[in-house]
Amino acid sequence: MPPRVRSFIGTILIIFLVIIYALLATTIATLTLATYPWWVHLIYFLFSGLLWILPAMLIIKWMAGPKRQD
C-alpha cells in the first residue's frame, strides 16, 4: 500500500478513535461517577485521558509502514 494512502487511512482511523473514545469515556463517567467525590473524577479522567494513546500508537506504527532492512 502506498505511504500516502496508509497515512490517509490512519488519520481517519485516529479521528474516529478519538471521537468514539471521548464519547464512550464521557458516557461511562456520567453514568457511573455521578455521586463520587471530585478526586475519583480526577483519577478517572486522568487515566481515561491517557488510555486512548495506546490504540493511537498502534495506528501510527501501522501508518509508518514496515521497517526497512538496511
PyMOL Python script that loads the backbone (N, CA, C, O; Angstrom):
from pymol import cmd

cmd.read_pdbstr("""\
ATOM      1  N   MET A   1       0.850  -1.170   0.000  1.00  0.00           N
ATOM      2  CA  MET A   1       0.000   0.000   0.000  1.00  0.00           C
ATOM      3  C   MET A   1       0.900   1.238   0.000  1.00  0.00           C
ATOM      4  O   MET A   1       1.871   1.296   0.754  1.00  0.00           O
ATOM      5  N   PRO A   2       0.589   2.212  -0.827  1.00  0.00           N
ATOM      6  CA  PRO A   2       1.401   3.435  -0.869  1.00  0.00           C
ATOM      7  C   PRO A   2       1.355   4.185   0.470  1.00  0.00           C
ATOM      8  O   PRO A   2       0.333   4.178   1.155  1.00  0.00           O
ATOM      9  N   PRO A   3       2.456   4.822   0.832  1.00  0.00           N
ATOM     10  CA  PRO A   3       2.504   5.533   2.123  1.00  0.00           C
ATOM     11  C   PRO A   3       1.451   6.628   2.265  1.00  0.00           C
ATOM     12  O   PRO A   3       0.948   6.852   3.366  1.00  0.00           O
ATOM     13  N   ARG A   4       1.109   7.311   1.178  1.00  0.00           N
ATOM     14  CA  ARG A   4       0.105   8.378   1.278  1.00  0.00           C
ATOM     15  C   ARG A   4      -1.274   7.825   1.612  1.00  0.00           C
ATOM     16  O   ARG A   4      -2.009   8.417   2.402  1.00  0.00           O
ATOM     17  N   VAL A   5      -1.623   6.697   1.016  1.00  0.00           N
ATOM     18  CA  VAL A   5      -2.915   6.067   1.297  1.00  0.00           C
ATOM     19  C   VAL A   5      -2.938   5.555   2.731  1.00  0.00           C
ATOM     20  O   VAL A   5      -3.935   5.701   3.438  1.00  0.00           O
ATOM     21  N   ARG A   6      -1.820   4.951   3.153  1.00  0.00           N
ATOM     22  CA  ARG A   6      -1.716   4.441   4.524  1.00  0.00           C
ATOM     23  C   ARG A   6      -1.849   5.587   5.526  1.00  0.00           C
ATOM     24  O   ARG A   6      -2.508   5.429   6.554  1.00  0.00           O
ATOM     25  N   SER A   7      -1.243   6.722   5.246  1.00  0.00           N
ATOM     26  CA  SER A   7      -1.344   7.885   6.133  1.00  0.00           C
ATOM     27  C   SER A   7      -2.763   8.437   6.167  1.00  0.00           C
ATOM     28  O   SER A   7      -3.258   8.821   7.227  1.00  0.00           O
ATOM     29  N   PHE A   8      -3.413   8.478   5.016  1.00  0.00           N
ATOM     30  CA  PHE A   8      -4.791   8.972   4.966  1.00  0.00           C
ATOM     31  C   PHE A   8      -5.723   8.075   5.780  1.00  0.00           C
ATOM     32  O   PHE A   8      -6.517   8.563   6.585  1.00  0.00           O
ATOM     33  N   ILE A   9      -5.624   6.768   5.568  1.00  0.00           N
ATOM     34  CA  ILE A   9      -6.466   5.832   6.308  1.00  0.00           C
ATOM     35  C   ILE A   9      -6.174   5.917   7.807  1.00  0.00           C
ATOM     36  O   ILE A   9      -7.100   5.906   8.618  1.00  0.00           O
ATOM     37  N   GLY A  10      -4.902   6.000   8.176  1.00  0.00           N
ATOM     38  CA  GLY A  10      -4.531   6.112   9.585  1.00  0.00           C
ATOM     39  C   GLY A  10      -5.058   7.375  10.227  1.00  0.00           C
ATOM     40  O   GLY A  10      -5.500   7.356  11.376  1.00  0.00           O
ATOM     41  N   THR A  11      -5.014   8.480   9.489  1.00  0.00           N
ATOM     42  CA  THR A  11      -5.538   9.743  10.011  1.00  0.00           C
ATOM     43  C   THR A  11      -7.037   9.650  10.270  1.00  0.00           C
ATOM     44  O   THR A  11      -7.520  10.101  11.309  1.00  0.00           O
ATOM     45  N   ILE A  12      -7.772   9.068   9.328  1.00  0.00           N
ATOM     46  CA  ILE A  12      -9.220   8.892   9.506  1.00  0.00           C
ATOM     47  C   ILE A  12      -9.495   7.985  10.708  1.00  0.00           C
ATOM     48  O   ILE A  12     -10.393   8.263  11.503  1.00  0.00           O
ATOM     49  N   LEU A  13      -8.724   6.899  10.842  1.00  0.00           N
ATOM     50  CA  LEU A  13      -8.902   5.989  11.975  1.00  0.00           C
ATOM     51  C   LEU A  13      -8.643   6.675  13.314  1.00  0.00           C
ATOM     52  O   LEU A  13      -9.371   6.449  14.280  1.00  0.00           O
ATOM     53  N   ILE A  14      -7.610   7.511  13.371  1.00  0.00           N
ATOM     54  CA  ILE A  14      -7.308   8.217  14.623  1.00  0.00           C
ATOM     55  C   ILE A  14      -8.414   9.218  14.965  1.00  0.00           C
ATOM     56  O   ILE A  14      -8.773   9.365  16.133  1.00  0.00           O
ATOM     57  N   ILE A  15      -8.950   9.898  13.970  1.00  0.00           N
ATOM     58  CA  ILE A  15     -10.051  10.837  14.222  1.00  0.00           C
ATOM     59  C   ILE A  15     -11.264  10.102  14.773  1.00  0.00           C
ATOM     60  O   ILE A  15     -11.873  10.539  15.749  1.00  0.00           O
ATOM     61  N   PHE A  16     -11.613   8.975  14.138  1.00  0.00           N
ATOM     62  CA  PHE A  16     -12.740   8.184  14.646  1.00  0.00           C
ATOM     63  C   PHE A  16     -12.456   7.630  16.034  1.00  0.00           C
ATOM     64  O   PHE A  16     -13.345   7.603  16.885  1.00  0.00           O
ATOM     65  N   LEU A  17     -11.234   7.190  16.269  1.00  0.00           N
ATOM     66  CA  LEU A  17     -10.865   6.678  17.585  1.00  0.00           C
ATOM     67  C   LEU A  17     -11.062   7.731  18.662  1.00  0.00           C
ATOM     68  O   LEU A  17     -11.643   7.449  19.710  1.00  0.00           O
ATOM     69  N   VAL A  18     -10.589   8.926  18.413  1.00  0.00           N
ATOM     70  CA  VAL A  18     -10.693   9.987  19.412  1.00  0.00           C
ATOM     71  C   VAL A  18     -12.151  10.351  19.667  1.00  0.00           C
ATOM     72  O   VAL A  18     -12.544  10.536  20.819  1.00  0.00           O
ATOM     73  N   ILE A  19     -12.950  10.456  18.625  1.00  0.00           N
ATOM     74  CA  ILE A  19     -14.360  10.819  18.797  1.00  0.00           C
ATOM     75  C   ILE A  19     -15.116   9.734  19.564  1.00  0.00           C
ATOM     76  O   ILE A  19     -15.810  10.029  20.537  1.00  0.00           O
ATOM     77  N   ILE A  20     -14.983   8.490  19.129  1.00  0.00           N
ATOM     78  CA  ILE A  20     -15.700   7.387  19.780  1.00  0.00           C
ATOM     79  C   ILE A  20     -15.211   7.211  21.212  1.00  0.00           C
ATOM     80  O   ILE A  20     -16.016   7.013  22.122  1.00  0.00           O
ATOM     81  N   TYR A  21     -13.900   7.282  21.419  1.00  0.00           N
ATOM     82  CA  TYR A  21     -13.350   7.101  22.762  1.00  0.00           C
ATOM     83  C   TYR A  21     -13.810   8.208  23.705  1.00  0.00           C
ATOM     84  O   TYR A  21     -14.155   7.932  24.854  1.00  0.00           O
ATOM     85  N   ALA A  22     -13.822   9.458  23.239  1.00  0.00           N
ATOM     86  CA  ALA A  22     -14.268  10.565  24.090  1.00  0.00           C
ATOM     87  C   ALA A  22     -15.737  10.412  24.467  1.00  0.00           C
ATOM     88  O   ALA A  22     -16.116  10.637  25.616  1.00  0.00           O
ATOM     89  N   LEU A  23     -16.559  10.031  23.498  1.00  0.00           N
ATOM     90  CA  LEU A  23     -17.980   9.821  23.804  1.00  0.00           C
ATOM     91  C   LEU A  23     -18.177   8.672  24.777  1.00  0.00           C
ATOM     92  O   LEU A  23     -18.982   8.772  25.703  1.00  0.00           O
ATOM     93  N   LEU A  24     -17.455   7.590  24.576  1.00  0.00           N
ATOM     94  CA  LEU A  24     -17.566   6.434  25.455  1.00  0.00           C
ATOM     95  C   LEU A  24     -17.075   6.750  26.867  1.00  0.00           C
ATOM     96  O   LEU A  24     -17.744   6.412  27.843  1.00  0.00           O
ATOM     97  N   ALA A  25     -15.922   7.388  26.982  1.00  0.00           N
ATOM     98  CA  ALA A  25     -15.377   7.719  28.307  1.00  0.00           C
ATOM     99  C   ALA A  25     -16.278   8.695  29.061  1.00  0.00           C
ATOM    100  O   ALA A  25     -16.466   8.560  30.270  1.00  0.00           O
ATOM    101  N   THR A  26     -16.830   9.665  28.358  1.00  0.00           N
ATOM    102  CA  THR A  26     -17.721  10.621  28.996  1.00  0.00           C
ATOM    103  C   THR A  26     -19.029   9.972  29.409  1.00  0.00           C
ATOM    104  O   THR A  26     -19.556  10.277  30.479  1.00  0.00           O
ATOM    105  N   THR A  27     -19.564   9.082  28.581  1.00  0.00           N
ATOM    106  CA  THR A  27     -20.800   8.381  28.926  1.00  0.00           C
ATOM    107  C   THR A  27     -20.597   7.494  30.148  1.00  0.00           C
ATOM    108  O   THR A  27     -21.439   7.475  31.045  1.00  0.00           O
ATOM    109  N   ILE A  28     -19.511   6.774  30.188  1.00  0.00           N
ATOM    110  CA  ILE A  28     -19.229   5.928  31.351  1.00  0.00           C
ATOM    111  C   ILE A  28     -19.090   6.785  32.605  1.00  0.00           C
ATOM    112  O   ILE A  28     -19.613   6.429  33.661  1.00  0.00           O
ATOM    113  N   ALA A  29     -18.394   7.899  32.496  1.00  0.00           N
ATOM    114  CA  ALA A  29     -18.231   8.788  33.652  1.00  0.00           C
ATOM    115  C   ALA A  29     -19.571   9.347  34.106  1.00  0.00           C
ATOM    116  O   ALA A  29     -19.840   9.422  35.305  1.00  0.00           O
ATOM    117  N   THR A  30     -20.400   9.734  33.168  1.00  0.00           N
ATOM    118  CA  THR A  30     -21.701  10.312  33.518  1.00  0.00           C
ATOM    119  C   THR A  30     -22.602   9.288  34.210  1.00  0.00           C
ATOM    120  O   THR A  30     -23.298   9.607  35.174  1.00  0.00           O
ATOM    121  N   LEU A  31     -22.577   8.068  33.711  1.00  0.00           N
ATOM    122  CA  LEU A  31     -23.461   7.045  34.267  1.00  0.00           C
ATOM    123  C   LEU A  31     -22.969   6.455  35.583  1.00  0.00           C
ATOM    124  O   LEU A  31     -23.783   6.025  36.400  1.00  0.00           O
ATOM    125  N   THR A  32     -21.671   6.423  35.806  1.00  0.00           N
ATOM    126  CA  THR A  32     -21.165   5.725  36.986  1.00  0.00           C
ATOM    127  C   THR A  32     -20.562   6.629  38.056  1.00  0.00           C
ATOM    128  O   THR A  32     -20.533   6.237  39.223  1.00  0.00           O
ATOM    129  N   LEU A  33     -20.087   7.800  37.715  1.00  0.00           N
ATOM    130  CA  LEU A  33     -19.364   8.624  38.679  1.00  0.00           C
ATOM    131  C   LEU A  33     -20.160   9.798  39.226  1.00  0.00           C
ATOM    132  O   LEU A  33     -19.575  10.696  39.833  1.00  0.00           O
ATOM    133  N   ALA A  34     -21.438   9.823  39.039  1.00  0.00           N
ATOM    134  CA  ALA A  34     -22.239  10.990  39.414  1.00  0.00           C
ATOM    135  C   ALA A  34     -22.176  11.298  40.910  1.00  0.00           C
ATOM    136  O   ALA A  34     -22.184  12.467  41.296  1.00  0.00           O
ATOM    137  N   THR A  35     -22.116  10.288  41.742  1.00  0.00           N
ATOM    138  CA  THR A  35     -22.159  10.514  43.190  1.00  0.00           C
ATOM    139  C   THR A  35     -20.790  10.435  43.866  1.00  0.00           C
ATOM    140  O   THR A  35     -20.692  10.580  45.084  1.00  0.00           O
ATOM    141  N   TYR A  36     -19.760  10.211  43.103  1.00  0.00           N
ATOM    142  CA  TYR A  36     -18.425  10.077  43.679  1.00  0.00           C
ATOM    143  C   TYR A  36     -17.777  11.444  43.903  1.00  0.00           C
ATOM    144  O   TYR A  36     -18.156  12.421  43.257  1.00  0.00           O
ATOM    145  N   PRO A  37     -16.802  11.519  44.816  1.00  0.00           N
ATOM    146  CA  PRO A  37     -16.137  12.810  45.072  1.00  0.00           C
ATOM    147  C   PRO A  37     -15.259  13.246  43.900  1.00  0.00           C
ATOM    148  O   PRO A  37     -15.017  12.483  42.965  1.00  0.00           O
ATOM    149  N   TRP A  38     -14.792  14.483  43.975  1.00  0.00           N
ATOM    150  CA  TRP A  38     -14.032  15.083  42.881  1.00  0.00           C
ATOM    151  C   TRP A  38     -12.749  14.341  42.566  1.00  0.00           C
ATOM    152  O   TRP A  38     -12.352  14.265  41.403  1.00  0.00           O
ATOM    153  N   TRP A  39     -12.092  13.792  43.578  1.00  0.00           N
ATOM    154  CA  TRP A  39     -10.810  13.133  43.326  1.00  0.00           C
ATOM    155  C   TRP A  39     -10.976  11.836  42.543  1.00  0.00           C
ATOM    156  O   TRP A  39     -10.056  11.431  41.832  1.00  0.00           O
ATOM    157  N   VAL A  40     -12.134  11.171  42.656  1.00  0.00           N
ATOM    158  CA  VAL A  40     -12.399   9.985  41.840  1.00  0.00           C
ATOM    159  C   VAL A  40     -12.562  10.403  40.388  1.00  0.00           C
ATOM    160  O   VAL A  40     -12.079   9.717  39.487  1.00  0.00           O
ATOM    161  N   HIS A  41     -13.228  11.504  40.156  1.00  0.00           N
ATOM    162  CA  HIS A  41     -13.370  12.055  38.800  1.00  0.00           C
ATOM    163  C   HIS A  41     -11.988  12.389  38.226  1.00  0.00           C
ATOM    164  O   HIS A  41     -11.696  12.096  37.066  1.00  0.00           O
ATOM    165  N   LEU A  42     -11.156  12.998  39.050  1.00  0.00           N
ATOM    166  CA  LEU A  42      -9.820  13.367  38.610  1.00  0.00           C
ATOM    167  C   LEU A  42      -9.019  12.137  38.187  1.00  0.00           C
ATOM    168  O   LEU A  42      -8.397  12.134  37.125  1.00  0.00           O
ATOM    169  N   ILE A  43      -9.034  11.102  39.011  1.00  0.00           N
ATOM    170  CA  ILE A  43      -8.303   9.874  38.696  1.00  0.00           C
ATOM    171  C   ILE A  43      -8.869   9.211  37.441  1.00  0.00           C
ATOM    172  O   ILE A  43      -8.115   8.762  36.579  1.00  0.00           O
ATOM    173  N   TYR A  44     -10.199   9.150  37.341  1.00  0.00           N
ATOM    174  CA  TYR A  44     -10.814   8.527  36.174  1.00  0.00           C
ATOM    175  C   TYR A  44     -10.445   9.258  34.886  1.00  0.00           C
ATOM    176  O   TYR A  44     -10.034   8.633  33.908  1.00  0.00           O
ATOM    177  N   PHE A  45     -10.591  10.575  34.889  1.00  0.00           N
ATOM    178  CA  PHE A  45     -10.315  11.322  33.661  1.00  0.00           C
ATOM    179  C   PHE A  45      -8.816  11.375  33.352  1.00  0.00           C
ATOM    180  O   PHE A  45      -8.433  11.460  32.185  1.00  0.00           O
ATOM    181  N   LEU A  46      -7.976  11.327  34.366  1.00  0.00           N
ATOM    182  CA  LEU A  46      -6.544  11.247  34.117  1.00  0.00           C
ATOM    183  C   LEU A  46      -6.208   9.917  33.454  1.00  0.00           C
ATOM    184  O   LEU A  46      -5.475   9.878  32.466  1.00  0.00           O
ATOM    185  N   PHE A  47      -6.743   8.834  33.997  1.00  0.00           N
ATOM    186  CA  PHE A  47      -6.495   7.508  33.434  1.00  0.00           C
ATOM    187  C   PHE A  47      -7.112   7.368  32.045  1.00  0.00           C
ATOM    188  O   PHE A  47      -6.446   6.917  31.114  1.00  0.00           O
ATOM    189  N   SER A  48      -8.363   7.746  31.902  1.00  0.00           N
ATOM    190  CA  SER A  48      -9.028   7.587  30.606  1.00  0.00           C
ATOM    191  C   SER A  48      -8.484   8.578  29.579  1.00  0.00           C
ATOM    192  O   SER A  48      -8.546   8.319  28.377  1.00  0.00           O
ATOM    193  N   GLY A  49      -7.957   9.701  30.040  1.00  0.00           N
ATOM    194  CA  GLY A  49      -7.356  10.652  29.127  1.00  0.00           C
ATOM    195  C   GLY A  49      -6.047  10.171  28.536  1.00  0.00           C
ATOM    196  O   GLY A  49      -5.660  10.605  27.451  1.00  0.00           O
ATOM    197  N   LEU A  50      -5.364   9.285  29.231  1.00  0.00           N
ATOM    198  CA  LEU A  50      -4.110   8.722  28.733  1.00  0.00           C
ATOM    199  C   LEU A  50      -4.294   7.388  28.034  1.00  0.00           C
ATOM    200  O   LEU A  50      -3.435   6.981  27.252  1.00  0.00           O
ATOM    201  N   LEU A  51      -5.386   6.705  28.295  1.00  0.00           N
ATOM    202  CA  LEU A  51      -5.591   5.353  27.771  1.00  0.00           C
ATOM    203  C   LEU A  51      -5.774   5.312  26.254  1.00  0.00           C
ATOM    204  O   LEU A  51      -5.418   4.315  25.625  1.00  0.00           O
ATOM    205  N   TRP A  52      -6.316   6.361  25.660  1.00  0.00           N
ATOM    206  CA  TRP A  52      -6.542   6.361  24.205  1.00  0.00           C
ATOM    207  C   TRP A  52      -5.239   6.368  23.421  1.00  0.00           C
ATOM    208  O   TRP A  52      -5.224   6.063  22.229  1.00  0.00           O
ATOM    209  N   ILE A  53      -4.142   6.717  24.092  1.00  0.00           N
ATOM    210  CA  ILE A  53      -2.850   6.787  23.409  1.00  0.00           C
ATOM    211  C   ILE A  53      -2.397   5.409  22.933  1.00  0.00           C
ATOM    212  O   ILE A  53      -1.744   5.309  21.894  1.00  0.00           O
ATOM    213  N   LEU A  54      -2.724   4.352  23.662  1.00  0.00           N
ATOM    214  CA  LEU A  54      -2.276   3.011  23.286  1.00  0.00           C
ATOM    215  C   LEU A  54      -2.789   2.575  21.913  1.00  0.00           C
ATOM    216  O   LEU A  54      -1.979   2.163  21.083  1.00  0.00           O
ATOM    217  N   PRO A  55      -4.090   2.644  21.634  1.00  0.00           N
ATOM    218  CA  PRO A  55      -4.521   2.275  20.282  1.00  0.00           C
ATOM    219  C   PRO A  55      -4.042   3.271  19.223  1.00  0.00           C
ATOM    220  O   PRO A  55      -3.808   2.888  18.077  1.00  0.00           O
ATOM    221  N   ALA A  56      -3.896   4.537  19.594  1.00  0.00           N
ATOM    222  CA  ALA A  56      -3.386   5.522  18.627  1.00  0.00           C
ATOM    223  C   ALA A  56      -1.941   5.208  18.252  1.00  0.00           C
ATOM    224  O   ALA A  56      -1.545   5.389  17.100  1.00  0.00           O
ATOM    225  N   MET A  57      -1.151   4.738  19.220  1.00  0.00           N
ATOM    226  CA  MET A  57       0.234   4.364  18.910  1.00  0.00           C
ATOM    227  C   MET A  57       0.283   3.205  17.928  1.00  0.00           C
ATOM    228  O   MET A  57       1.136   3.176  17.041  1.00  0.00           O
ATOM    229  N   LEU A  58      -0.625   2.251  18.081  1.00  0.00           N
ATOM    230  CA  LEU A  58      -0.668   1.125  17.147  1.00  0.00           C
ATOM    231  C   LEU A  58      -1.018   1.591  15.732  1.00  0.00           C
ATOM    232  O   LEU A  58      -0.446   1.112  14.753  1.00  0.00           O
ATOM    233  N   ILE A  59      -1.957   2.524  15.638  1.00  0.00           N
ATOM    234  CA  ILE A  59      -2.338   3.054  14.328  1.00  0.00           C
ATOM    235  C   ILE A  59      -1.166   3.810  13.713  1.00  0.00           C
ATOM    236  O   ILE A  59      -0.891   3.659  12.523  1.00  0.00           O
ATOM    237  N   ILE A  60      -0.475   4.618  14.507  1.00  0.00           N
ATOM    238  CA  ILE A  60       0.663   5.378  13.999  1.00  0.00           C
ATOM    239  C   ILE A  60       1.791   4.443  13.573  1.00  0.00           C
ATOM    240  O   ILE A  60       2.462   4.683  12.570  1.00  0.00           O
ATOM    241  N   LYS A  61       1.993   3.380  14.342  1.00  0.00           N
ATOM    242  CA  LYS A  61       3.011   2.392  13.973  1.00  0.00           C
ATOM    243  C   LYS A  61       2.657   1.739  12.635  1.00  0.00           C
ATOM    244  O   LYS A  61       3.534   1.519  11.799  1.00  0.00           O
ATOM    245  N   TRP A  62       1.385   1.432  12.433  1.00  0.00           N
ATOM    246  CA  TRP A  62       0.944   0.861  11.169  1.00  0.00           C
ATOM    247  C   TRP A  62       1.131   1.871  10.039  1.00  0.00           C
ATOM    248  O   TRP A  62       1.535   1.501   8.937  1.00  0.00           O
ATOM    249  N   MET A  63       0.836   3.151  10.309  1.00  0.00           N
ATOM    250  CA  MET A  63       0.987   4.183   9.286  1.00  0.00           C
ATOM    251  C   MET A  63       2.442   4.330   8.843  1.00  0.00           C
ATOM    252  O   MET A  63       2.714   4.629   7.681  1.00  0.00           O
ATOM    253  N   ALA A  64       3.363   4.120   9.760  1.00  0.00           N
ATOM    254  CA  ALA A  64       4.787   4.257   9.424  1.00  0.00           C
ATOM    255  C   ALA A  64       5.251   3.192   8.458  1.00  0.00           C
ATOM    256  O   ALA A  64       6.259   3.376   7.775  1.00  0.00           O
ATOM    257  N   GLY A  65       4.541   2.082   8.387  1.00  0.00           N
ATOM    258  CA  GLY A  65       4.895   1.031   7.458  1.00  0.00           C
ATOM    259  C   GLY A  65       5.912   0.070   8.034  1.00  0.00           C
ATOM    260  O   GLY A  65       6.353   0.235   9.172  1.00  0.00           O
ATOM    261  N   PRO A  66       6.288  -0.931   7.258  1.00  0.00           N
ATOM    262  CA  PRO A  66       7.255  -1.929   7.742  1.00  0.00           C
ATOM    263  C   PRO A  66       8.658  -1.317   7.874  1.00  0.00           C
ATOM    264  O   PRO A  66       9.009  -0.358   7.187  1.00  0.00           O
ATOM    265  N   LYS A  67       9.433  -1.901   8.771  1.00  0.00           N
ATOM    266  CA  LYS A  67      10.805  -1.441   8.955  1.00  0.00           C
ATOM    267  C   LYS A  67      11.633  -1.804   7.722  1.00  0.00           C
ATOM    268  O   LYS A  67      11.442  -2.856   7.112  1.00  0.00           O
ATOM    269  N   ARG A  68      12.541  -0.921   7.377  1.00  0.00           N
ATOM    270  CA  ARG A  68      13.412  -1.153   6.222  1.00  0.00           C
ATOM    271  C   ARG A  68      14.592  -2.017   6.647  1.00  0.00           C
ATOM    272  O   ARG A  68      15.140  -1.863   7.739  1.00  0.00           O
ATOM    273  N   GLN A  69      14.958  -2.907   5.780  1.00  0.00           N
ATOM    274  CA  GLN A  69      16.139  -3.732   6.000  1.00  0.00           C
ATOM    275  C   GLN A  69      17.347  -3.047   5.364  1.00  0.00           C
ATOM    276  O   GLN A  69      17.409  -2.910   4.142  1.00  0.00           O
ATOM    277  N   ASP A  70      18.289  -2.624   6.168  1.00  0.00           N
ATOM    278  CA  ASP A  70      19.486  -1.939   5.633  1.00  0.00           C
ATOM    279  C   ASP A  70      20.596  -2.906   5.364  1.00  0.00           C
ATOM    280  O   ASP A  70      21.669  -2.504   4.914  1.00  0.00           O
TER     281      ASP A  70
END
""", "prot")
cmd.dss("prot")
cmd.show_as("cartoon", "prot")
cmd.util.cbc("prot")
cmd.orient("prot")
